[in-house]
């Protein structure tokens, strides 16, 4: 129950951050920090269910976050630091479920399609990546929760 509350808080903060990102091309630190804290609380709640640490998942999260922070530092604005912080927070529950790479694939593909359409119709190369991250995250979280609900309904 508490983990659903944490996921709801994460979703609402991510939606707020995405709306701001779509307008200003900036993700506020207070919202990305709130997402990260809610994700840590969610993981703490889930970790009470198992007795061992899953080092593979922890290493996967570190690689995903490290690659995106490195890309944000070296890409000269192609990926912002706010996007990297949003990825760090939103990927925590998806790492637990083993769906983080699917989420990133959905986010990058939707951003690429939107970016191509934006270049054709608006002649602009700049897009906000936060809405694509949030949309893919919501899609996968809803799918995971639906799978859990179906498992319990049998």
N, C-alpha and C positions, 0 to 999 in steps of 0.2 A: 504494500500500500504506500509506504513512504517513498519507495523507488518510483512509483507512478507520479507522485507529487513532484519529485526531483525532475523527472523527464518532462512533466508539464511546465515547470518553471524554466527549464532549459529551452523548451520550444517557444514559450512566450518571449523570453529574452532574445532568442535568435531571430524571431520574427520582427521584433522591435529594431534590433541591430540591422537586419536586412533592409527594412524600410528606410532607415537613416542612410545606409550604404547606397541604396538606389538613388537617393537625392544628392548626397554629398560626396560619395566615393570614399567614405571614411567609416570605420567601425569603431564605436566608442569603447574605450578601455573599461569603463564601469560595467558595460553589458557583457563584454567578452570575459571579464573577471568573474562576473556573476554566473555565467554559463559554466566556467571551469569549476567554481566552488560547488555548484549543484551537481556537476558530473562526479566530482570527488565524493560527495555525500552519497550519491547513487551507487558508486563502486564500493564504498565502505559498507553499505547495506547489503549488496550482493556478495561481498567477500565473506560476510558472516555465514553464508550458506555453504562455503567450501572450506576445507581445512588446509589446503596447500596453495602456494602462490604459483600462478601459471606464468613462468618466465618467458615462454614463447609469446604470449600476448603482450606482456610488458615490453619485450624487445621490439615487437612489431609496432607498438605505439611510439616508442622512442625513435625508430627509423622514420616513420611517417612524419612525426613532428620535426625531427631533425632535418629531413629533406626539405620540408616546407619553410622552416625558419632560414635554412641556408639559401633557398631559392629567393626568399623575401629580401635577404641581405644582399644578394649578388645580382638580382634581376633588374635593378634600376626602375622599379615601379611596376613591373609586369604582375607581380603578386605582392600585395602590401603586407606589412607586419600585422595589421588587424586581421587579415585573412588567415595568416599563419596562426594567430592566437585563437581565432574561431575554430580552425581545424583542430587545434590541440584540445579544446574543450569538447567539441561535438564528437570527436572520434573516440573518446573514452568509453561510452556505453556501447558503441558499435564494435570496438575491439573485443569487448567481453562477449558479444554475440558472434563475432567472426565475420562481420559485415562491413568493416571499414573500407576495404578496397572496393567493394561494390558501390559504396556511397561515393567515394572519390571518383570512380568511373562515371557514375551518373552525373555528378556535379561538373566534371570537366567536359563531358560530352554535351550537356545542356548549355554550358557556357560557350563552347565552341560553335554550336549551332546558332545560338543567340548572337555571338560575336560576328559570325559571317553575315547573318541577316542585318545586323547593325551596320556593318561596313557597306553592304549593298544599298540599303535604303536610306541610311542617315549619313553615310560617308564619315563615320566616326569609328575609331579603333578602340575606344575606351569603354569598358563595361564594368559593372560592379559584380564581383564574384560572390559576395555574401549571400545574395538571394538564391544563387544556384546551390551553394553549400547547404543553406537552410532547407530549400525545397527537397533536395535529395535526402537530407537527414530525416525530415518529417515523413517522407515516403517510406524509408526503410524502418523507422521506429514504428510507424503504424502497421507495417507488414509484420514485424517481429511480435508486436503486441497481439495482433490478430492470430498469429500462429500459436502463441501461448494460450489465448482464449479458446481456440479450437482444441488444443490438447487437453485442456481442463474440462471441456464440455462433453468429452467422450465418456 
